[in-house]
Amino acid sequence: MKKRQKWWLDSFYCHFELAILLLLIVLETTIGNVINDSFIVFENKEVEKFNHLTVHHYTGKVYIGAVNRIFQLSKDLKYQESVEMGPREDSPKCPVSRVCPNEQKLSTNYYNKVLAIDYSQSKLIACGSLFQGVCTSHDVENVTLYETPANESVVANNSTASTVAFIAPGPKNLSRTHVLYVGVSYTGNGLYRSDIPAVSSRSLDPANMFAIAHTGVTTGTKIMINSMSRESYPIKYVFGFNTKGFSYFITVQGKQTSSPKPFISKLIRICQNDVHYYSYTEVPLECRADDGTHYNLAQAGYVGHPGSELAVSLGITAQDDVLYVVFAKSKNDSDTYFKPSANSALCVYALSAIHRKFTQNIQDCFNGVGQRGLDFINPSQACSQTVSKII
């Protein structure tokens, strides 16, 4: 397919009666990242906030990305190492090269945005808000041993804008089999943010570290938000995962670009072998209760195996994967997109059912049903029927 597609899936609702959703648990407490509200004392100095946590699959070591520090713990949660990543002298007016002799720099905190383990190279990838959002590569045995392998802007360069990243297979023609998938909100913090893709695949090859994995004349492994929409159409990235040749992001964004509210959740999918991102697709991801309550703001996600009863109800096996998503209801219809109310819910989706829905929408577009293109990327056009010819 030669154009990026938008396949709205009006039937992609998650009611109790659909096989996609088995479980919806209504919670009356605000759901948030537990780590985000944690504080510790280190050398008689309070660390302001934890941002991310990841665990090494083989050694059990725990890594925590915090404000101004990265911590390393043993598998039994005993402190081992920590490295100070900030504050540093910085300015959003400086380029990623940090060469800006005429700009005033101020002491600026480091907010950890990404923490991912590259098992093939035994490295911990950490990306922070300083210096236009650069990434560092740490030794998994000792996080104090690290380098900044490239001057590449990768993540959000302020404390609040969202970034989601994970390591997964990339196009087959690359020197490394795996890439870093990154989804990042536009911050507008400085003159250089318009050059940062909203979604991209980044190289993990030491010779081309963190650069766009594949670039062409007009395409590549990236999606850019057009200049008319960057300021007016915010996108919040919530969670990312990969399965069966595709990479996915959960987002919160406006239902339409002309008037961004109401805000809805979406599921983005990219074919991992697509060097042009022509396969970039979005569908709404909905969570509704029997009483009609719409939990519209995705807050967190997790992919795992279901229990035996859940698997039977979904028509899958206990070895299949399901997607768990925590949602919240907006405070009110006119509120900003990232402010949830105290009402929240958990929806569960079979990944096999999600895959079928994407395939169905693509087939519908080939049959002339729906729209292709996304207004905040390219102008929308009606899908046209594709006529196959037997030669």
C-alpha beads as a LAMMPS data file, in Angstrom:
LAMMPS data file: protein, C-alpha beads

391 atoms
390 bonds

1 atom types
1 bond types

-500.0 500.0 xlo xhi
-500.0 500.0 ylo yhi
-500.0 500.0 zlo zhi

Masses

1 110.0

Atoms # bond

1 1 1 0.000 0.000 0.000
2 1 1 1.539 3.266 -1.129
3 1 1 -0.138 5.708 1.255
4 1 1 -0.394 5.864 4.992
5 1 1 -3.782 4.710 6.051
6 1 1 -6.488 5.801 8.470
7 1 1 -9.036 3.079 9.063
8 1 1 -11.645 4.238 11.559
9 1 1 -13.138 1.270 13.282
10 1 1 -16.483 2.388 14.662
11 1 1 -17.260 -1.146 15.782
12 1 1 -13.989 -1.422 17.744
13 1 1 -15.851 -0.954 21.027
14 1 1 -15.195 -3.039 24.090
15 1 1 -18.589 -3.968 25.514
16 1 1 -19.122 -6.966 27.692
17 1 1 -20.931 -8.804 24.909
18 1 1 -17.948 -8.682 22.513
19 1 1 -15.279 -11.370 22.576
20 1 1 -12.585 -8.682 22.477
21 1 1 -13.443 -7.673 26.024
22 1 1 -14.007 -10.128 28.811
23 1 1 -13.273 -8.085 31.889
24 1 1 -14.131 -4.536 32.887
25 1 1 -13.478 -3.737 36.525
26 1 1 -14.676 -0.338 37.704
27 1 1 -12.371 1.257 40.234
28 1 1 -13.198 4.305 42.283
29 1 1 -9.627 5.451 42.837
30 1 1 -7.328 7.421 40.624
31 1 1 -4.989 5.157 38.699
32 1 1 -1.452 6.417 38.282
33 1 1 2.090 5.175 38.031
34 1 1 3.008 4.041 41.537
35 1 1 6.662 4.753 40.833
36 1 1 5.861 8.371 39.981
37 1 1 4.836 9.082 43.554
38 1 1 7.793 7.351 45.212
39 1 1 10.549 9.164 47.050
40 1 1 13.806 7.927 48.475
41 1 1 16.673 9.451 50.376
42 1 1 20.126 9.028 48.860
43 1 1 23.200 10.383 50.635
44 1 1 20.928 12.607 52.746
45 1 1 19.397 14.093 49.593
46 1 1 15.838 13.422 48.604
47 1 1 15.378 12.175 45.044
48 1 1 12.424 14.086 43.702
49 1 1 10.616 11.387 41.748
50 1 1 10.942 7.969 40.105
51 1 1 10.008 7.912 36.414
52 1 1 10.648 4.398 35.071
53 1 1 11.586 0.928 36.215
54 1 1 12.802 -2.110 34.277
55 1 1 14.031 -5.549 35.333
56 1 1 16.708 -7.629 33.605
57 1 1 15.116 -10.894 32.462
58 1 1 18.186 -13.022 33.177
59 1 1 19.980 -11.469 36.149
60 1 1 16.965 -10.003 37.932
61 1 1 18.757 -6.679 38.400
62 1 1 16.403 -3.716 38.786
63 1 1 17.031 -0.349 37.138
64 1 1 15.180 2.809 38.125
65 1 1 15.172 6.020 36.135
66 1 1 14.531 9.002 38.381
67 1 1 14.881 12.754 38.337
68 1 1 18.635 13.408 38.031
69 1 1 19.653 9.800 38.828
70 1 1 19.599 6.245 37.558
71 1 1 19.673 3.507 40.201
72 1 1 20.763 -0.124 40.005
73 1 1 19.465 -2.693 42.506
74 1 1 20.147 -6.402 42.924
75 1 1 17.455 -8.997 42.265
76 1 1 16.607 -8.917 45.985
77 1 1 16.281 -5.112 45.815
78 1 1 19.514 -4.218 47.545
79 1 1 21.206 -1.011 46.424
80 1 1 24.218 -1.555 44.128
81 1 1 25.008 1.582 42.111
82 1 1 23.629 4.939 41.039
83 1 1 24.764 7.550 38.573
84 1 1 24.002 11.252 38.642
85 1 1 22.547 12.426 35.298
86 1 1 21.651 15.979 36.295
87 1 1 21.176 18.776 36.871
88 1 1 23.295 20.171 34.027
89 1 1 23.732 23.536 32.370
90 1 1 21.295 23.524 29.461
91 1 1 18.936 25.640 27.360
92 1 1 16.089 24.625 25.008
93 1 1 17.547 27.155 22.563
94 1 1 20.713 25.069 22.209
95 1 1 20.923 22.356 19.531
96 1 1 21.574 18.742 20.399
97 1 1 25.281 19.312 19.675
98 1 1 25.302 21.681 22.714
99 1 1 27.330 24.199 20.714
100 1 1 25.571 27.491 21.484
101 1 1 28.083 30.010 22.892
102 1 1 25.619 32.918 22.646
103 1 1 22.789 31.267 24.583
104 1 1 22.378 31.559 28.327
105 1 1 22.339 28.161 30.017
106 1 1 20.695 27.420 33.345
107 1 1 20.971 24.546 35.788
108 1 1 18.320 22.104 34.520
109 1 1 17.007 18.858 35.946
110 1 1 17.226 15.535 34.112
111 1 1 13.894 13.735 33.758
112 1 1 14.259 10.123 32.719
113 1 1 12.038 9.409 29.695
114 1 1 13.196 5.968 28.537
115 1 1 14.729 2.958 30.261
116 1 1 15.180 -0.134 28.074
117 1 1 17.592 -3.070 28.094
118 1 1 19.399 -3.969 24.868
119 1 1 20.186 -7.614 25.613
120 1 1 22.162 -8.145 22.408
121 1 1 24.778 -5.631 23.544
122 1 1 24.317 -5.905 27.338
123 1 1 23.458 -2.232 27.562
124 1 1 20.872 -0.211 29.429
125 1 1 19.460 2.498 27.178
126 1 1 18.461 5.603 29.139
127 1 1 17.076 8.743 27.542
128 1 1 16.417 12.011 29.347
129 1 1 15.011 15.461 28.861
130 1 1 18.376 17.272 28.824
131 1 1 20.206 18.425 25.677
132 1 1 17.152 18.131 23.388
133 1 1 16.378 14.609 24.602
134 1 1 19.551 12.586 24.056
135 1 1 20.116 8.960 25.068
136 1 1 22.951 7.319 26.967
137 1 1 24.204 3.730 26.908
138 1 1 25.048 2.152 30.287
139 1 1 26.787 -1.072 31.272
140 1 1 24.133 -3.395 32.698
141 1 1 26.580 -4.595 35.365
142 1 1 27.454 -1.067 36.477
143 1 1 25.265 1.852 35.404
144 1 1 27.956 4.355 36.380
145 1 1 29.862 3.238 33.269
146 1 1 28.132 4.984 30.389
147 1 1 28.576 7.049 27.255
148 1 1 26.518 9.320 25.042
149 1 1 27.133 7.538 21.730
150 1 1 25.457 10.086 19.446
151 1 1 24.084 13.621 19.332
152 1 1 20.557 12.615 18.368
153 1 1 17.329 14.160 19.669
154 1 1 15.179 11.177 20.590
155 1 1 12.767 11.959 23.453
156 1 1 10.762 14.841 24.919
157 1 1 12.877 17.705 26.279
158 1 1 10.738 18.777 29.224
159 1 1 9.401 17.243 32.427
160 1 1 5.789 16.623 31.395
161 1 1 5.586 15.565 27.734
162 1 1 5.164 11.856 27.124
163 1 1 7.671 9.431 25.613
164 1 1 7.261 5.679 25.128
165 1 1 10.037 3.453 23.795
166 1 1 10.747 -0.263 23.504
167 1 1 13.173 -2.527 21.659
168 1 1 11.752 -4.886 19.026
169 1 1 12.625 -6.341 15.614
170 1 1 13.029 -3.904 12.731
171 1 1 13.323 -4.147 8.936
172 1 1 15.286 -7.165 7.766
173 1 1 17.754 -5.179 5.649
174 1 1 19.319 -3.402 8.648
175 1 1 22.701 -4.283 10.132
176 1 1 21.037 -4.976 13.499
177 1 1 17.914 -7.076 13.794
178 1 1 16.396 -4.930 16.560
179 1 1 15.599 -1.221 16.717
180 1 1 14.326 1.230 19.321
181 1 1 10.696 2.189 18.649
182 1 1 9.932 5.644 20.030
183 1 1 6.694 7.615 20.364
184 1 1 7.131 11.169 21.630
185 1 1 4.812 14.127 22.202
186 1 1 5.602 17.459 20.572
187 1 1 6.816 19.838 23.274
188 1 1 7.353 23.127 21.418
189 1 1 10.194 23.693 23.870
190 1 1 12.730 25.396 21.607
191 1 1 13.258 25.819 17.872
192 1 1 14.457 22.291 17.164
193 1 1 11.434 20.200 18.180
194 1 1 9.780 20.300 14.750
195 1 1 12.530 17.972 13.499
196 1 1 11.643 15.200 15.973
197 1 1 9.336 12.466 14.593
198 1 1 6.200 11.598 16.512
199 1 1 6.874 7.879 15.972
200 1 1 10.126 6.401 14.721
201 1 1 12.381 3.359 14.611
202 1 1 15.884 4.197 15.832
203 1 1 19.056 2.285 15.051
204 1 1 20.879 0.344 17.759
205 1 1 23.928 -0.222 15.578
206 1 1 26.935 1.300 17.409
207 1 1 28.026 2.859 14.109
208 1 1 24.681 4.646 13.671
209 1 1 23.331 4.774 17.198
210 1 1 19.881 6.346 17.719
211 1 1 19.650 7.690 14.151
212 1 1 16.487 6.951 12.153
213 1 1 16.928 3.272 11.299
214 1 1 16.178 3.697 7.590
215 1 1 15.878 6.908 5.610
216 1 1 14.826 7.497 2.009
217 1 1 14.339 10.571 -0.160
218 1 1 10.859 11.330 1.210
219 1 1 10.178 8.430 3.574
220 1 1 11.831 6.362 6.243
221 1 1 11.074 4.630 9.523
222 1 1 9.352 7.688 10.983
223 1 1 6.078 9.612 11.109
224 1 1 6.082 13.413 11.296
225 1 1 3.195 15.585 12.498
226 1 1 2.554 18.335 9.956
227 1 1 3.358 21.929 10.868
228 1 1 -0.324 22.965 11.032
229 1 1 -1.126 20.412 13.726
230 1 1 1.904 20.243 16.010
231 1 1 0.692 22.922 18.418
232 1 1 -3.053 22.305 18.198
233 1 1 -3.252 18.509 18.119
234 1 1 -1.554 16.989 21.183
235 1 1 -0.811 13.263 21.283
236 1 1 0.035 11.480 24.522
237 1 1 1.918 8.179 24.244
238 1 1 0.965 5.712 26.965
239 1 1 2.387 2.247 26.249
240 1 1 4.172 0.286 23.540
241 1 1 4.611 -3.390 22.723
242 1 1 5.292 -5.768 19.845
243 1 1 3.785 -9.033 18.677
244 1 1 3.822 -11.227 15.566
245 1 1 5.688 -8.864 13.246
246 1 1 3.981 -5.619 14.327
247 1 1 4.809 -2.846 16.792
248 1 1 2.027 -1.037 18.638
249 1 1 1.558 2.192 20.599
250 1 1 -1.385 3.164 22.794
251 1 1 -2.111 6.900 22.625
252 1 1 -4.567 9.521 23.826
253 1 1 -5.423 12.132 21.199
254 1 1 -8.262 14.190 19.775
255 1 1 -11.117 12.538 17.931
256 1 1 -10.562 15.010 15.109
257 1 1 -7.991 17.666 14.270
258 1 1 -10.436 20.526 13.668
259 1 1 -11.570 20.453 17.288
260 1 1 -9.273 18.205 19.353
261 1 1 -11.856 17.529 22.059
262 1 1 -13.321 15.121 22.973
263 1 1 -10.197 13.061 23.531
264 1 1 -10.120 9.341 22.818
265 1 1 -7.639 6.502 23.045
266 1 1 -6.158 4.894 19.962
267 1 1 -4.031 1.920 19.041
268 1 1 -1.259 2.548 16.487
269 1 1 0.242 -0.314 14.483
270 1 1 3.350 -0.474 12.272
271 1 1 4.644 -3.446 10.306
272 1 1 8.150 -4.072 11.613
273 1 1 9.523 -4.840 8.136
274 1 1 8.164 -1.598 6.635
275 1 1 11.069 0.753 5.847
276 1 1 8.687 3.509 4.677
277 1 1 6.050 3.389 7.466
278 1 1 3.344 3.052 4.794
279 1 1 1.728 0.518 7.131
280 1 1 1.206 3.113 9.894
281 1 1 -2.393 2.573 11.011
282 1 1 -4.610 3.914 13.795
283 1 1 -7.880 2.625 15.227
284 1 1 -9.890 3.818 18.241
285 1 1 -9.474 1.767 21.395
286 1 1 -12.596 1.976 23.524
287 1 1 -13.663 0.839 26.956
288 1 1 -17.340 1.124 27.889
289 1 1 -19.357 -0.122 30.842
290 1 1 -22.821 -1.657 30.587
291 1 1 -24.312 1.599 31.847
292 1 1 -22.789 3.436 28.867
293 1 1 -19.946 5.082 30.783
294 1 1 -17.092 5.760 28.360
295 1 1 -13.639 5.448 29.877
296 1 1 -11.822 7.413 27.192
297 1 1 -8.314 8.061 28.526
298 1 1 -5.824 5.198 28.467
299 1 1 -3.504 5.425 31.476
300 1 1 -1.305 2.323 31.355
301 1 1 -0.955 -0.955 29.491
302 1 1 0.521 -4.424 29.921
303 1 1 0.786 -7.512 27.701
304 1 1 0.654 -10.929 29.361
305 1 1 -0.954 -14.363 29.356
306 1 1 -4.533 -14.849 30.560
307 1 1 -5.685 -17.289 33.177
308 1 1 -7.487 -20.411 32.024
309 1 1 -11.009 -19.061 32.624
310 1 1 -10.226 -15.749 30.955
311 1 1 -8.696 -17.559 27.988
312 1 1 -11.778 -19.745 27.529
313 1 1 -14.074 -16.733 27.658
314 1 1 -11.984 -14.961 25.013
315 1 1 -11.830 -18.016 22.796
316 1 1 -8.043 -18.295 23.059
317 1 1 -5.552 -20.486 24.899
318 1 1 -3.710 -19.693 28.115
319 1 1 -0.519 -19.411 26.033
320 1 1 -1.912 -16.588 23.885
321 1 1 -1.270 -12.943 24.779
322 1 1 -3.828 -10.407 25.912
323 1 1 -3.579 -6.645 26.297
324 1 1 -4.593 -5.169 29.647
325 1 1 -5.329 -1.428 29.567
326 1 1 -6.291 0.810 32.481
327 1 1 -8.581 3.662 31.401
328 1 1 -9.955 6.732 33.154
329 1 1 -12.920 8.919 32.379
330 1 1 -12.253 12.582 31.596
331 1 1 -13.023 15.030 34.390
332 1 1 -15.501 16.648 32.005
333 1 1 -16.018 16.952 28.266
334 1 1 -14.193 20.286 28.048
335 1 1 -11.170 19.319 30.143
336 1 1 -7.687 18.902 28.756
337 1 1 -6.702 15.494 27.436
338 1 1 -4.325 14.438 30.193
339 1 1 -6.593 15.135 33.195
340 1 1 -8.498 12.000 34.227
341 1 1 -11.249 11.839 36.796
342 1 1 -11.250 9.450 39.762
343 1 1 -13.409 6.968 37.821
344 1 1 -11.356 4.292 36.107
345 1 1 -11.662 0.828 34.625
346 1 1 -9.639 -2.096 33.326
347 1 1 -10.343 -3.507 29.857
348 1 1 -8.830 -6.698 28.460
349 1 1 -8.313 -7.416 24.750
350 1 1 -7.190 -10.581 22.988
351 1 1 -4.287 -9.661 20.697
352 1 1 -5.578 -12.092 18.103
353 1 1 -8.868 -10.173 18.016
354 1 1 -7.008 -6.861 17.682
355 1 1 -5.050 -8.272 14.742
356 1 1 -8.277 -9.395 13.060
357 1 1 -9.829 -5.954 13.486
358 1 1 -6.854 -4.222 11.872
359 1 1 -6.975 -6.708 8.984
360 1 1 -10.708 -6.185 8.599
361 1 1 -10.331 -2.406 8.400
362 1 1 -7.549 -2.685 5.830
363 1 1 -9.708 -4.995 3.737
364 1 1 -12.635 -2.576 4.058
365 1 1 -10.452 0.234 2.711
366 1 1 -9.443 -1.917 -0.258
367 1 1 -13.168 -2.382 -0.826
368 1 1 -13.751 1.392 -0.839
369 1 1 -15.090 1.748 2.711
370 1 1 -13.665 4.392 5.068
371 1 1 -10.914 6.993 4.863
372 1 1 -7.167 6.819 4.302
373 1 1 -4.631 9.313 5.544
374 1 1 -4.625 11.147 8.870
375 1 1 -5.288 14.895 8.838
376 1 1 -2.453 15.639 11.234
377 1 1 -0.028 13.785 8.936
378 1 1 -1.489 13.928 5.425
379 1 1 -4.902 15.074 4.093
380 1 1 -7.597 12.409 4.384
381 1 1 -9.035 10.823 1.266
382 1 1 -11.837 8.375 0.745
383 1 1 -10.729 4.779 0.321
384 1 1 -11.037 3.619 -3.270
385 1 1 -11.943 0.132 -4.328
386 1 1 -9.018 -1.897 -5.582
387 1 1 -9.830 -4.051 -8.576
388 1 1 -7.643 -7.097 -9.011
389 1 1 -6.877 -8.398 -12.478
390 1 1 -5.945 -11.935 -13.407
391 1 1 -3.052 -11.984 -15.852

Bonds

1 1 1 2
2 1 2 3
3 1 3 4
4 1 4 5
5 1 5 6
6 1 6 7
7 1 7 8
8 1 8 9
9 1 9 10
10 1 10 11
11 1 11 12
12 1 12 13
13 1 13 14
14 1 14 15
15 1 15 16
16 1 16 17
17 1 17 18
18 1 18 19
19 1 19 20
20 1 20 21
21 1 21 22
22 1 22 23
23 1 23 24
24 1 24 25
25 1 25 26
26 1 26 27
27 1 27 28
28 1 28 29
29 1 29 30
30 1 30 31
31 1 31 32
32 1 32 33
33 1 33 34
34 1 34 35
35 1 35 36
36 1 36 37
37 1 37 38
38 1 38 39
39 1 39 40
40 1 40 41
41 1 41 42
42 1 42 43
43 1 43 44
44 1 44 45
45 1 45 46
46 1 46 47
47 1 47 48
48 1 48 49
49 1 49 50
50 1 50 51
51 1 51 52
52 1 52 53
53 1 53 54
54 1 54 55
55 1 55 56
56 1 56 57
57 1 57 58
58 1 58 59
59 1 59 60
60 1 60 61
61 1 61 62
62 1 62 63
63 1 63 64
64 1 64 65
65 1 65 66
66 1 66 67
67 1 67 68
68 1 68 69
69 1 69 70
70 1 70 71
71 1 71 72
72 1 72 73
73 1 73 74
74 1 74 75
75 1 75 76
76 1 76 77
77 1 77 78
78 1 78 79
79 1 79 80
80 1 80 81
81 1 81 82
82 1 82 83
83 1 83 84
84 1 84 85
85 1 85 86
86 1 86 87
87 1 87 88
88 1 88 89
89 1 89 90
90 1 90 91
91 1 91 92
92 1 92 93
93 1 93 94
94 1 94 95
95 1 95 96
96 1 96 97
97 1 97 98
98 1 98 99
99 1 99 100
100 1 100 101
101 1 101 102
102 1 102 103
103 1 103 104
104 1 104 105
105 1 105 106
106 1 106 107
107 1 107 108
108 1 108 109
109 1 109 110
110 1 110 111
111 1 111 112
112 1 112 113
113 1 113 114
114 1 114 115
115 1 115 116
116 1 116 117
117 1 117 118
118 1 118 119
119 1 119 120
120 1 120 121
121 1 121 122
122 1 122 123
123 1 123 124
124 1 124 125
125 1 125 126
126 1 126 127
127 1 127 128
128 1 128 129
129 1 129 130
130 1 130 131
131 1 131 132
132 1 132 133
133 1 133 134
134 1 134 135
135 1 135 136
136 1 136 137
137 1 137 138
138 1 138 139
139 1 139 140
140 1 140 141
141 1 141 142
142 1 142 143
143 1 143 144
144 1 144 145
145 1 145 146
146 1 146 147
147 1 147 148
148 1 148 149
149 1 149 150
150 1 150 151
151 1 151 152
152 1 152 153
153 1 153 154
154 1 154 155
155 1 155 156
156 1 156 157
157 1 157 158
158 1 158 159
159 1 159 160
160 1 160 161
161 1 161 162
162 1 162 163
163 1 163 164
164 1 164 165
165 1 165 166
166 1 166 167
167 1 167 168
168 1 168 169
169 1 169 170
170 1 170 171
171 1 171 172
172 1 172 173
173 1 173 174
174 1 174 175
175 1 175 176
176 1 176 177
177 1 177 178
178 1 178 179
179 1 179 180
180 1 180 181
181 1 181 182
182 1 182 183
183 1 183 184
184 1 184 185
185 1 185 186
186 1 186 187
187 1 187 188
188 1 188 189
189 1 189 190
190 1 190 191
191 1 191 192
192 1 192 193
193 1 193 194
194 1 194 195
195 1 195 196
196 1 196 197
197 1 197 198
198 1 198 199
199 1 199 200
200 1 200 201
201 1 201 202
202 1 202 203
203 1 203 204
204 1 204 205
205 1 205 206
206 1 206 207
207 1 207 208
208 1 208 209
209 1 209 210
210 1 210 211
211 1 211 212
212 1 212 213
213 1 213 214
214 1 214 215
215 1 215 216
216 1 216 217
217 1 217 218
218 1 218 219
219 1 219 220
220 1 220 221
221 1 221 222
222 1 222 223
223 1 223 224
224 1 224 225
225 1 225 226
226 1 226 227
227 1 227 228
228 1 228 229
229 1 229 230
230 1 230 231
231 1 231 232
232 1 232 233
233 1 233 234
234 1 234 235
235 1 235 236
236 1 236 237
237 1 237 238
238 1 238 239
239 1 239 240
240 1 240 241
241 1 241 242
242 1 242 243
243 1 243 244
244 1 244 245
245 1 245 246
246 1 246 247
247 1 247 248
248 1 248 249
249 1 249 250
250 1 250 251
251 1 251 252
252 1 252 253
253 1 253 254
254 1 254 255
255 1 255 256
256 1 256 257
257 1 257 258
258 1 258 259
259 1 259 260
260 1 260 261
261 1 261 262
262 1 262 263
263 1 263 264
264 1 264 265
265 1 265 266
266 1 266 267
267 1 267 268
268 1 268 269
269 1 269 270
270 1 270 271
271 1 271 272
272 1 272 273
273 1 273 274
274 1 274 275
275 1 275 276
276 1 276 277
277 1 277 278
278 1 278 279
279 1 279 280
280 1 280 281
281 1 281 282
282 1 282 283
283 1 283 284
284 1 284 285
285 1 285 286
286 1 286 287
287 1 287 288
288 1 288 289
289 1 289 290
290 1 290 291
291 1 291 292
292 1 292 293
293 1 293 294
294 1 294 295
295 1 295 296
296 1 296 297
297 1 297 298
298 1 298 299
299 1 299 300
300 1 300 301
301 1 301 302
302 1 302 303
303 1 303 304
304 1 304 305
305 1 305 306
306 1 306 307
307 1 307 308
308 1 308 309
309 1 309 310
310 1 310 311
311 1 311 312
312 1 312 313
313 1 313 314
314 1 314 315
315 1 315 316
316 1 316 317
317 1 317 318
318 1 318 319
319 1 319 320
320 1 320 321
321 1 321 322
322 1 322 323
323 1 323 324
324 1 324 325
325 1 325 326
326 1 326 327
327 1 327 328
328 1 328 329
329 1 329 330
330 1 330 331
331 1 331 332
332 1 332 333
333 1 333 334
334 1 334 335
335 1 335 336
336 1 336 337
337 1 337 338
338 1 338 339
339 1 339 340
340 1 340 341
341 1 341 342
342 1 342 343
343 1 343 344
344 1 344 345
345 1 345 346
346 1 346 347
347 1 347 348
348 1 348 349
349 1 349 350
350 1 350 351
351 1 351 352
352 1 352 353
353 1 353 354
354 1 354 355
355 1 355 356
356 1 356 357
357 1 357 358
358 1 358 359
359 1 359 360
360 1 360 361
361 1 361 362
362 1 362 363
363 1 363 364
364 1 364 365
365 1 365 366
366 1 366 367
367 1 367 368
368 1 368 369
369 1 369 370
370 1 370 371
371 1 371 372
372 1 372 373
373 1 373 374
374 1 374 375
375 1 375 376
376 1 376 377
377 1 377 378
378 1 378 379
379 1 379 380
380 1 380 381
381 1 381 382
382 1 382 383
383 1 383 384
384 1 384 385
385 1 385 386
386 1 386 387
387 1 387 388
388 1 388 389
389 1 389 390
390 1 390 391
